[in-house]
């Protein structure tokens, strides 16, 4: 497949493969449209990666944060920088999705990131499609944040969201109430789930 790819495509796929020949084969064996999309997405993440590098954090891709071997200290150091980026309304959905996916990998991010992620959730268009026609995965990634991080400390926020039909129709938020442990929250969550 390498012969059909441009030098730029090969370079980016090699970066994203982190030196794994198997990963490179997987990335490069898909349809050309998929490869073009991967390359375009990498270009969209470059400003974030360059900002991180200027501040002493080197990542080949935002996906590096999803690996269990990613350095814990570097991970912690990247959190405030990535949160700055997440707050930018102009940041493409695809890049927000990659940042949030990285942040939800470790619980250390929760106290800093969950509030911002909830704010993003309130404003996203779940039907958004990128220039390739792919529907956004941002809702799913944020849904995973709700499932992993919702606890009794967030009960008021979650019940507030679920009082709005728009959010109550979202199974991710609705399922997150199963994380509640205090009798009061469990009772309210049970009542809500029975209504639905």
N, C-alpha and C positions, 0 to 999 in steps of 0.2 A: 504493500500500500504506500510505502514511503515514496516511491517513484512518482505517484500521482499528486503528492502534496507539495505545496510551495515551501521554500526555506523558512518563511515566517511561521507557517502552520506547524512544520516539524519542530521548530524551536519552542513554540508555545506548548505543543503537546508533550515535548520532552520535559519542559519546566513542570507541567501539571502531573507528569508521571513520577516525579521525584526519584528518577534513576531506575525505575522498575520497567523492565522490558515488557513484562506481561501487561502492566497498566498502559504502556504506550500502545501495545497491540490492540487492546480493548478500545482505547480512545480513537485510534486511527482506522479502525475497521468499520466504523459506522458510516452512514450515508454522508456525502459531502456537505449537505445542508446542516447536518448535526455538527460536523467538524467546524464549519464556518461559524456556527452559533457559539461553540466553545471558544473559538478564537476571539470573536466579538465580545463575549462576556469577559474574557481575560482582559481585553483592552479597557473595558468599563471599570474593572477593579484596579487598574494601574495607578490612578491618583491616590487611592487608599494605601496601596502597597508602598508607593513612593513616600507618602507621608510617614508611614510606620518606619521605613528605612531611615528617613531623615532623623527620626527620634530614637534610632538605635535598635530597631526591631526588624530583623530580616525574615521575610516569608516569601516563599516562591509563589504561593497562592493563598487566598483566604481559606481554602480548604485544608491547609496545613493544621489549622486549629482543631479540626475534627479528629485528628489522629491521637491516640492515647499516648504516643511517644513524644508529643509536642511538649517542649520544656515548660514546666509549671511557672517559673519566674517570668519567662518571656510572655506566657499567656496572661498572667496578672498585669504585667506592664502594658499590654496591648489594650486592655479593657477600656480605660478612660478615652483613649484615642479613637477606638471603634465606636464608642458611644457618641463622641463628637460628630462622627460621620453619620451615624444613624439619625441624628437630629436634623440633618440637612434634608429639607423637603425635596430638593432637586435630585437627590441620590436615586438612581434607578432602582426599581423594585428588585431586579435580579441581584444587585449588589447588596441591598438590605437583607435579602434572603440569605445570602452567603455569610454575611456578618452575624446575623441572628443564629444561623445554624452553628456557627463556631462558638458563639457565646453560650448557647444552651448545653454545650457538651459537659460543662463543669459547674458545680453548684456555687463556686466562688463568685461567678458573675451575677447570680440571682439578685443580691441586694442592690447592685448598681444598675442592672439592666432591665429588670422586670417592669418597672414603672414606665420606662421609655418604650418598651415593647408593647405594653398595653395601650399606650397613647398612639403608637403606630397602627395597632390593630383597629382602633376606633375610626381611623381615617382611610384605610385601604379600600381599594375597589377589588373585590374578590374575583371579578370577571376580567380584570386587566389581562391583555395579551401583549407579548413582546413583538418586536418587528418580524419575527419568524412565525408568529401566529400561535406560539406556545402560551398556554394559560399560566398565570403566575403560580408559583409554589409558595409564595410568601405567607398566604393564609395557613397552609399546612405546617410550615416551620413555626409560625407563631402559635398554632394549635398545639404543637409539641411542647412549646414553652409553658402554655397553660397546664397541660397534663403533667409536666415534670415539676413545675414550681408552685402551683396553687396550693396554699395551705390556709389554716384558719386566720392567719394575719391578713389574708387577702379577701376574706369572706365579704366584707362590705363592698369592695370593688366588684367582685364577681356577681354578687346578687344585684348590684346596681346595673351592671351590664345586662343581666338576664331579665331585668324588668322591662327592657326594650325588646320588642318582638324581633327586630333586625338581628340582635345578637343571640336571642333565645333560639333562633333557628339554626345557629351554628353548633353542631354536635361537639366540637372541640371544647368550647366554653362550658356547655352543658355537662359534658363528661368530667370536667375538672372538679365539679362539686363533690365527686366521690372521694376526693383527697381530704375533705373536712373531717375532723376528729371530735371537736367539742359537741356535746349533746345538742346545744341550741342550733348550731350550724347544720348538724346532721339532720335534725328535725325539719328545718327550713328547706334543706336540699332535697330531702325525701318528698316533702309536700310538692315542691317544684317539679321533681321528676315524675311524680304520679300525675300531675296536671298535664304534663307533656305526653 
